[in-house]
Amino acid sequence: MSSASAHARVRFRAVVVERPGGPEALQLTSLERAPLGDTEVRLRVEASGANPVDAGNRADPQWAGISSPYVVGYECSGVVLEAGALVDDLVEGDEVWALLPVRGTRWGTYADELVADASLVARRPTVMTSFEAAALPLAGATALQLLDRLGPGPGDWVLVHGAAGGVGHLFVQLARSRGARIAAPASPAHHDLLRSLGAEVVVDRHSPGALEQARDRAGAAFSVCADLVGRGRLAASLPFLADGGRAGSIVELAGDYEEAVDRNMTLHGVLVRPGRDSLEALGNDVTSGVVRPHIADVVPLEECRRVHERLETGSGQGKIVLSVTA
């Protein structure tokens, strides 16, 4: 009996989207185990992070370049079950975490098992729980790459939209570690968390003139603006940035940006680039105490529809993690 034949008869649980749509499109079923490529590893998934992009690709996979059936989810923690013939730095039993591309990934992390290229997988830091390791890769790498692009220096004021969210609460911690000063418009329910993360100026984003209040309390125009929400907030922030300021979004660049040209500002759109280097950089920050994910909730994989309903509200703080294996 060939190894490929043996693998084909092994089945595992997965949340499959047969027809894109609302949360009800997520169907818990089973899939046949795929053969393993020479540069790939097979993981037993312990936990998967849940992110807004999961809901977006569930509803419409065209942007991601995939077709039905497919499995969403792009970050996880787990254990190596098997390594391909050309993989010499990961072995069976290694505790790992992984970050997959949000575009082009057809078989994601909402499953008991995952096959991924070894370049997207790294040993996870021993100081992290499995749930923490599942909560960090996508949001953490996004925050780190946005921060590198915007490059705030010590003492620079940074205006952060969505600072309490999955990416935002990590961005705040990473920016503070570089000496940046944080101003965050946010709902009052998130103010205590943001202050605990080191935000110096926190204002009610619903109040009239919230951005003006934030600038006045900072005592200066902002050097940098990070938009983690969209909905026109980046364009609306430009009047409160210094000439020559830097602004970036992980969501959209929608709105009127003529002022950015007139005032010599730099705009960045950032889509996370997965890779072991990002995981290792995040692992160093975790081990040194620079950053820690805030987990809002841990939910069984079977309840992923409820998680997607929450993701689509666009509110909340921290990350939701799906518990895949007991």
Secondary structure, 3 states (H helix, E strand, C coil): CCHHHHHHHCEEEEEEECCCCCHHHEEEEEEECCCCCCCEEEEEEEEEEECHHHHHHHHCCCCCCCCCCEECCCEEEEEEEEECCCCCCCCCCCEEEEECCCCCCCECCCECEEEEEHHHEEECCCCCCHHHHHHCHHHHHHHHHHHHHHCCCCCCEEEEECCCCCCHHHHHHHHHHCCCEEEEEECHHHHHHHHHHCCCEEEECCCCCHHHHHHHHHCCCEEEEEECCCCCHHHHHHHHEEEEEEEEECCCCCCCCHHHHHCCCEEEECCCCCCHHHHHHHHHHHHCCCCCCCEEEEEEHHHHHHHHHHHCCCCCCCEEEEECCC
